Amino acid sequence: MSAPASMNPTADALNANLRAVESTIAEAARAAGRAPADITLIAVSKTHPAETVRAAYAAGCRHFGENYVDEAVQKIGALRDLHATWHYIGSIQTNKTRPIAEHFDWVHTVDRARVAERLSAQRSGDRALDICLQVNIDRDPRKSGVDPDAAATLLTTVRALPNLRLRGLMAILDPTAEPLASYRRLRDLFEHLRPLAPGPWDTLSMGMSDDFPVAIAAGATHIRVGTAVFGARSRAAIGPNEAARNLE
């Protein structure tokens, strides 16, 4: 799927936006008794062209999140000279697992065994693909994600796959949910599942532009921020099915 064009910020605007986000991260982390360095900012670059991502890299971003596979693969190829880390944060169609497995460093949206099995089978090279399980923490019928009660079963399946490295949990909230309560439930589930998880169980991917300080207070290790870094996307770039709470 190719994404529509998006409005693109100037280099000065990117620098200013990024410094403001970093300052907010630091303030939220200190308020929660945490170190700002423990929070990874994923700049959500979907709909923005490669030259804008390059400018964001020059401004200090190192982690980028993409939702649209075809767009992302072209962008990653154009930016292969950068030492960037690429996170897939969109919904996963089974016919798109191969390019995701081949081009991304992380996948945050694994919500069913079939997808995990295909990603593992199609991953090549010496480095495992870092994986988060997407949990429908609010049980919102409009959202993807494994039901919280089924997360342990999915974890048990994924941990046995040879080319995946299970890191933690991810959630996108119901737009009507109270964020702090939902994020705390995800953190509690993360701790509940810890005894079942192999290796580094260290990632809570939660929080977007409108609520990432709340997510940090609840224990987020990775926040997915697009609008606050790149500026507001055009209405055409947003698309009809993305609710306001879900605009990174």
KAGI-V817836 format. One line per field, one symbol per residue. phi: phi as a letter, one per 30 degrees, with the letter a starting at -180 (. if undefined). burial: I if it has 16 or more other ideal C-beta (glycine too) atoms within 10 Angstrom, else O. A space follows every 10 residues. Layout:
phi->???
burial->???
This chain:
phi->.cdddbdcdd ddddeddddd ddddeddddd dcibdeddcc dcddceicde dddddddddk dbcbcbccdd edddddddcd ddcccccdbc dccddcdddd ddcccbbcbd badedddddd dcdbjdcddd bcddcddchd ddcdkddedc ddddeddddd ddcccdclbb bcddecdded ddddddddde dddedccdid cbbccajbed bdddddddje cbccbcedcc idddedddid ccdedcde
burial->OOIOOIOIIO OOOIIOIIOO IOOOIIOIIO OIOIOOOOII IIIIIIIIII OIIIIIIOIO IOIIIIIIIO IIIOIIOOIO OIOIIIIIII OIOOOIIOII IOIIOIIIII IIOOIIIIII OOIOOOOOII IIIIIIIIOI OOIOIIOIOO IOOIIOOIIO IOIIIIIIII IIIIOOIOIO OIIIIIIOII OOIOOOIOOO IOIIIIIIII IIIIIIIIII IIIIIIIIII IOIOOOIIOO OOOOOIII
